[in-house]
């Protein structure tokens, strides 16, 4: 594979003269093997120099400068942090990053979980969130919106886009998983379909995250609609790695910044 050109997915909802963003695929990096090629996850066992170069390429694509995106130590939480420059020390435990500082590239890593990019173009406030099912259920997008508003955004102007993640057809879960969501809100039934067996269900992660975002009163929220599991040439997938019995997996990055 090892494509030489980075070609991230962009969405018109986030396009603006003052904002650069991209949902980056696995193509355009220097990593090899199971990490081929744009692995941006420092938590993997990939060559750290390759990961660093991949992240530099992402920053350069967005800004035209040699700048690495900021990612938190993601722990499937509802915690959001506000940044105005590089981390002072180790990245914090968090799953959403918010900024209003121009030139600071913020990002979320994922390999089946849902990356979410948000922007209030008028206020000049952006966010990047990592929404696995735990974080989405706990309210990571809610926390990102609250943090954005604390530095000048208005939720009625915020647009959110959910990037490539595991699709419902590829995401089989147990009935206890469904029970947890239904206990919180019976309307969550719309995000589940029957699985292969009676004990299994299929969960619509992207649909759930979009619905949760819209319930916050945002201007709009949509999903890219790409399935990380079933498109191995474009995306990394933790679940596909498990099914193939591979020793490790890589992470994609979704990033946004103010020009």
N, C-alpha and C positions, 0 to 999 in steps of 0.2 A: 504493500500500500504506500507508505512513506511519501505522501504527496508533498510537493514543494511549496504550494501556495495555500495560505490560510483563506478560507472562504466561510466566514461565520454566517449564521442565519440572522437576519435583521427583520424587524417588524415595523410597519408604518406607524403604528400607535405610539412608538417611542422615538420616531425620527424627528429631529429638530436641528436647527443650525447650532444650537448651544449644547447639544448632547450627542455623545457617541456611544454606541452599544453594540453588542454582538453575543449571540448564543453560539459558541465555538464548538465545532464538531471534533472528531478525533484526527482530522486531516491537517497537514501543514507543519508537523513538528519533526523532531530529530530522534525521538525514542524508538526503540526496536523491540522485537518480540511481542509479548502480550500487551506491551505499552505502546505499540505502533499506532499513531506517531506523535500526536499532540497531547501527551499526558501532562497535565498541570497539577497533579496531586502529590505534594511533598510527603504525604502519608503512605505512599506506595513504596515498594522496594526497588523502584526504578533508579537509574543513575541520577543522583542529585543534580549533577551538572546539566544533564539533558532536561530535567524538569525545569531548572532555572532558565535555560535557553528557551524552552517552550513558553514559559510565562513571559519572558522578555518579548518574544514575538507577538504575543497577545497585546501587551502594553503598547508596543510599537505600532501595531495595526490600528489601535484606537487613537493614539495621540501623536504618532510620528516621532516619538522620542523613546529612548531606552529606559522604560519605566515598568516595573513589575506590578501587577495587580495586587491589591490587598485582599487576602482571604483570612477568615477567622478559623479557629480550631472548632470545627463543626461537631456539635454533640446532640443533635436532634432536639433542640430546645426551642422555647419561644423567646429567647433573649436577643435583643437588638442593641447594637452599639453605634455611637456617632463618632466619626473620625474627621480629622482635618489634615492628616499627614501620615507618614509611615508609622508602623507600630513602634512603640518604645519598649523594646524587649520582645518577649514571645507574644504571638497572636492571642487574643482573649478567647475564652470559651463563649461562643455565640453562633447564631445561625442567620443573622441579618446584619448588614452593615449599611449605614446611612451617612451621606455627606452633602454639604453644600459648598465644598471647596473645589474650585476649578483645578483640573490637572490631577486629581486624586482618583485613581482607577480602583473601584471596588468590585468585588466579584464573589460568586458562589460556585463551589465545586459540586459535581454530581455524577452519578453513574447509575441512573434509574430514578433517583429522587427528583423532585421538581424544582428547577431553578426558577426564581421569579425576579424579574427586573421591574422597577417602579420608578415613575418620574412625575414630578409636578414641574412642567416646563416653565410656567410663569414665575414660580418662586425660585427656581433653580435648585431644587432638592431632588436627589436620586437615592435609590436603595437597591440592594441586591440581597435576596433571601434564598436560603436552602430549605426546601419544604419536603422532607420525607413525610411519611404518614404520621409519625409521632409529632414532629414539629408543626405540621399543618393542623393536626387535631388540637394541639396545645395552644395554637394561636400565633405562630411566628409571623404571619403576614399582618395580623392585627398589631403586633409589637412594632413591626417595621413602619406601619402607617402612623402609629402614635409617636414614634421617634421622629418621623419626617415632620409631623405637625409641630413638634416641640421646637423645631428650628425654622419654622416659617411656612411650611407647606399647608395646603388645605385639601382635605380628602376629596372634596367635590371636584378638584382639578387633577387628582392623581390617576394616571393610567398604569395598569399592570399587565404584564405579559408573562405567561407561564411557558417556559421553554421545553425542549425535548425531554421526555421522561417516559417511564414504563407505561404502556397503554393498558387499558382495561382487559383487552383480550389476552395479554401476556402476564397479568398480575393476579395470580390465584392466591387466595387467603383462606384461613379457616373460619368457621361459623362464629367462633368466639370473637374474632376480629370485627365481624359485622355487628355482633351484639353490643360491643363497646360503642360503636358509632350510633347505633339506634337508641341506646340508652341516653346519649347526649341530645339527640334530636331525631324524632321519627322521620323527618323529611330526608334524612341521610339515606333512606332506603333507595332513593333514586340512583345512588352511586354504586349499587351492587347488582350483579347478575348471577344466575346459577353457574357453578363451576362444572368440572367434568364429573364429579361425584356429588352426592347429596351433602357431603360434609364440607364441600368447598364452595367458595364464592369468588367472583371476579370483581375487583375494586377499581373504580375510575378515579385515580389520584388527581389527574389534571382537572377533571370536572369538579371534584370536591374543592380544590384550591381556588378555581375560578369562582365558584359559588360563594365560597367563604369571603373572597375579596369583594365581590359585588355586594354582599350583605353589609359591608362596612360603609357603603355609601360612596364608593369611588366613582370617578367619571366613567370608567370602563375597565373591564378585565377580560382577557381572551387567552386562549391557549394556542401554541404553535401547532400542536397535533401530531408531532412526530413520535414514533415508538422506539425508544432506545434499545429495547430487547430484540426486536425483529429486524433491525437495520445495522448489522455488524460492520459494514463498510463505512458507516458514518458515525456511529456512536459506541462508546463503551457501555457495558452493562454488568452490574454486579450479579444479577440473577443469572444471566447467560454464563458468566464465569463459573458460578456454582454448578450449573447444569453440565458444563463442559469439563468440570473438574480441574480447571486451571489453577495454578498456584497463587496467583495474585491478580489484581485488576487495576486499571488506570481510571483517572477521573477527567471529565470534561470541565470546562470553565465557561461561565456566563458572566459578562462584565459590562459595566456602564460607567461613564464619567462625564463631567461637565467640561466643555471645551475651555 
